Amino acid sequence: MSEHPTAKDAMDRLLQIMAMLRDPVSGCPWDLQQTFASIAPHTLEEVYEVIDAIETGDMQQLQSELGDLLFQIVFYAQLGKEQEFFDFAGIAEAISTKLLQRHPHVFPGATLASYGKKGELTSDQVVANWEQLKAEERRQKHAAQQQSALNDVPFALPALLRAAKLQKRAATGGFDWPNVSPVILKVKEELAELEMAIVSKDSRNIEEEFGDILFTMVNLARHLGLNPESSLRQANCKFETRFRYIEDVLAKAGVVMKDLSEQELDSYWNEAKQAENQKER
């Protein structure tokens, strides 16, 4: 039985494999065709597969998916090295430096040597300090640009996640409601505006008002301390479970779903909810 490799040995092996895959003479034709832009969609897909493995609690699958995600980073590192932009060592060093600088309560001198001399900070103070440090980094990075708390919020983020980040940044700058009550009122206000838009049959206005509702709901989630993405994923799973239950019941009864009335479908839905509740007990 072979000895378990060290993290360094395993990482070196992976980097070597990546370099071989991109070798102009003996490498893989598909890998040789890839660019930063062509790899990006695969990276996003791998992230979602990691999240799926976490939510299903499959640790073996999670290890595999994390490996796939790591490969994406190694791929970018190889492309960067070939074009003399950066390499894997530079990536690792950059995040190490950033972590040292953003954790002064753990590394007071922003060095490994200063570890162990931490001050007394609460979790909330750590988060506040983290946001302040990131804001300063953004200020320095965009010194020649218009100063905005919204700098560096990527346009390519999924809309739900980007809405959450935009609102969090705005709140850090002081643009926020004091508590959840006015946010709930805002949800009701936006819903009323959507109803008016529907009555007017203005499709463009309907879409705009619907977007406002989604954006406000993300804000509500933030004030409730919830992650809107994970909340929606849970709702998706709940819907899928109940719908599959109805499909199974109807299939056994030889009933076609499209032949059922709204009331009958609602009855089956309530039955699915009851079955779900009993299963959870």
C-alpha positions in Angstrom: 0.0 0.0 0.0 1.5 3.3 -1.1 2.2 6.0 1.5 -0.3 8.8 1.6 1.2 11.8 -0.3 1.7 15.1 1.4 -0.3 18.1 0.4 2.8 19.6 -1.3 3.5 16.4 -3.2 -0.1 16.1 -4.3 -0.2 19.7 -5.4 3.1 19.4 -7.3 1.7 16.4 -9.1 -1.5 18.2 -10.1 0.5 21.2 -11.4 2.7 18.8 -13.4 -0.4 17.1 -14.9 -1.9 20.4 -15.9 1.4 21.5 -17.6 1.4 18.2 -19.5 -2.2 18.7 -20.6 -1.2 22.1 -22.0 2.0 20.9 -23.7 1.9 22.1 -27.3 3.3 18.8 -28.6 1.9 16.0 -26.5 -0.9 17.7 -24.6 -4.7 17.3 -24.9 -6.3 19.0 -27.9 -9.3 20.2 -25.9 -7.2 21.7 -23.1 -4.9 23.4 -25.6 -7.9 25.2 -27.1 -9.1 26.7 -23.8 -8.8 30.3 -22.7 -9.7 32.2 -19.5 -13.1 33.1 -21.0 -13.9 29.5 -22.2 -13.1 28.0 -18.8 -15.2 30.5 -16.8 -18.6 28.8 -17.4 -17.1 25.5 -16.3 -15.8 27.1 -13.1 -19.3 28.3 -12.2 -20.7 24.9 -12.9 -18.1 23.3 -10.6 -19.0 25.8 -7.8 -22.6 24.7 -7.9 -21.7 21.0 -7.9 -19.6 21.7 -4.7 -22.7 23.3 -3.1 -24.9 20.4 -4.2 -22.6 17.9 -2.6 -22.6 19.9 0.6 -26.3 20.1 0.7 -26.8 16.4 0.1 -24.2 15.6 2.8 -22.2 13.4 0.5 -18.6 13.9 1.8 -17.0 11.5 -0.7 -18.7 13.4 -3.6 -17.7 16.7 -2.0 -14.0 15.6 -2.0 -14.3 14.9 -5.7 -16.1 18.1 -6.5 -13.6 20.2 -4.6 -10.9 18.5 -6.6 -12.7 19.6 -9.8 -12.9 23.1 -8.5 -9.2 23.1 -7.6 -8.4 21.9 -11.1 -10.2 25.1 -12.4 -7.8 27.3 -10.4 -4.8 25.2 -11.5 -6.0 25.6 -15.1 -6.2 29.4 -14.7 -2.7 29.4 -13.1 -1.3 27.5 -16.1 -2.9 29.9 -18.5 -1.5 32.8 -16.5 2.0 31.3 -16.4 2.0 30.7 -20.2 1.0 34.3 -20.8 3.4 35.6 -18.1 0.5 37.2 -16.1 0.9 35.1 -12.9 1.4 31.5 -11.7 0.0 29.2 -9.0 2.7 30.4 -6.5 1.6 34.0 -7.1 -2.0 33.1 -6.5 -1.3 31.3 -3.3 1.0 34.0 -2.1 -1.6 36.7 -2.9 -4.3 35.1 -0.8 -1.9 34.3 2.0 -0.9 38.0 2.2 -4.5 39.1 2.1 -5.5 36.7 4.9 -2.6 37.9 7.1 -3.6 41.5 6.5 -7.3 41.0 7.0 -6.9 39.1 10.4 -5.0 41.6 12.6 -6.7 40.0 15.6 -4.9 36.8 14.8 -1.7 38.1 13.1 -1.1 41.6 14.6 1.9 42.2 12.5 0.4 40.7 9.3 3.0 38.0 9.5 3.1 34.3 10.5 5.6 35.2 13.2 3.1 37.5 14.9 0.6 34.6 15.3 -0.5 34.0 18.9 -0.6 37.6 20.0 -4.2 38.1 19.2 -6.4 40.6 20.9 -9.9 40.2 22.3 -12.4 40.7 19.5 -16.0 39.4 19.2 -17.2 37.7 16.1 -19.2 40.9 15.1 -16.1 43.0 15.6 -14.1 40.7 13.4 -16.7 41.0 10.6 -16.8 44.8 10.9 -13.0 45.0 10.9 -12.9 42.7 7.8 -15.3 45.0 5.9 -13.3 48.1 6.9 -10.1 46.5 5.6 -11.7 45.4 2.3 -13.1 48.9 1.9 -9.6 50.4 2.2 -8.3 47.8 -0.3 -11.0 48.9 -2.7 -10.2 52.6 -2.1 -6.5 52.0 -2.9 -7.3 49.8 -5.9 -9.7 52.4 -7.4 -7.9 55.5 -6.4 -8.0 56.9 -9.9 -11.7 56.0 -10.4 -14.9 57.3 -9.0 -15.0 56.3 -5.4 -17.9 53.9 -4.7 -18.7 51.3 -2.1 -20.0 49.2 -5.0 -16.6 48.9 -6.8 -15.5 45.3 -7.4 -19.0 43.8 -7.2 -18.7 41.6 -10.3 -21.3 41.9 -13.1 -21.0 38.2 -13.9 -22.3 37.1 -10.5 -25.7 35.4 -10.5 -28.4 38.1 -10.1 -29.5 36.9 -6.6 -26.0 36.9 -5.2 -25.1 40.2 -6.8 -28.2 41.9 -5.3 -27.1 40.6 -1.9 -23.6 41.9 -2.4 -24.7 45.3 -3.7 -27.0 45.8 -0.7 -24.4 44.7 1.8 -21.9 47.1 0.3 -24.5 49.9 0.4 -25.3 49.1 4.0 -21.6 49.3 4.9 -21.6 52.8 3.6 -24.6 53.7 5.7 -27.4 53.3 3.2 -29.7 50.9 5.0 -33.0 50.6 6.9 -32.6 50.5 10.7 -34.6 47.3 11.1 -36.8 44.8 9.3 -40.1 46.6 9.7 -39.6 49.2 6.9 -38.3 46.5 4.6 -41.5 44.5 5.0 -43.4 47.7 4.2 -41.2 48.2 1.1 -42.1 44.6 0.0 -45.8 45.4 0.3 -45.3 48.7 -1.6 -43.4 47.0 -4.4 -46.1 44.3 -4.7 -48.8 47.0 -5.0 -46.8 48.6 -7.8 -46.5 45.3 -9.6 -50.3 44.8 -9.3 -50.8 48.3 -10.9 -48.4 47.5 -13.6 -50.2 44.2 -14.4 -53.5 46.2 -14.6 -51.8 48.6 -17.1 -50.6 45.7 -19.2 -47.3 47.4 -19.7 -44.9 44.5 -20.1 -41.8 46.6 -19.6 -43.1 48.1 -16.4 -44.3 44.7 -15.2 -40.8 43.2 -15.6 -39.3 46.3 -13.8 -41.7 46.1 -10.9 -41.2 42.3 -10.6 -37.4 42.9 -10.5 -37.9 45.5 -7.7 -39.8 42.9 -5.7 -37.0 40.3 -6.0 -34.4 42.9 -5.1 -36.4 44.0 -2.0 -36.9 40.4 -1.0 -33.1 39.9 -1.0 -32.9 42.9 1.3 -35.5 41.4 3.5 -33.4 38.2 3.7 -30.3 40.2 4.7 -32.2 41.9 7.5 -33.5 38.5 8.7 -30.0 37.1 8.7 -30.8 34.7 5.9 -28.9 33.7 2.7 -31.4 34.3 -0.1 -29.6 31.7 -2.4 -29.8 28.9 0.2 -33.3 29.9 1.2 -34.5 29.6 -2.4 -32.6 26.3 -2.9 -34.4 24.9 0.1 -37.7 26.1 -1.3 -36.8 24.4 -4.6 -36.0 21.1 -2.9 -39.3 21.3 -1.0 -41.3 21.9 -4.1 -39.5 19.1 -5.9 -40.2 16.7 -3.1 -43.9 17.5 -3.0 -44.3 17.5 -6.8 -42.6 14.1 -7.1 -44.9 12.8 -4.4 -48.0 13.9 -6.4 -46.5 12.4 -9.6 -46.1 9.1 -7.8 -49.6 9.1 -6.3 -51.2 10.0 -9.6 -49.1 7.4 -11.5 -50.3 4.6 -9.2 -53.9 5.7 -9.5 -53.6 6.0 -13.3 -54.6 9.7 -13.3 -53.2 12.3 -15.7 -52.2 15.5 -13.9 -53.5 17.8 -16.7 -57.0 16.3 -16.3 -57.3 17.5 -12.7 -59.0 20.7 -11.7 -57.3 23.4 -9.7 -59.1 22.3 -6.5 -58.0 18.7 -7.0 -54.4 19.7 -7.6 -54.5 21.8 -4.4 -55.9 18.8 -2.5 -53.0 16.6 -3.7 -50.6 19.4 -2.8 -51.9 19.5 0.8 -51.7 15.7 0.9 -48.0 16.0 -0.1 -47.4 18.6 2.6 -49.0 16.3 5.2 -46.9 13.3 4.1 -43.8 15.5 4.3 -44.6 16.7 7.8 -45.3 13.1 9.0 -41.9 12.0 7.6 -40.1 14.7 9.4 -41.6 13.7 12.8 
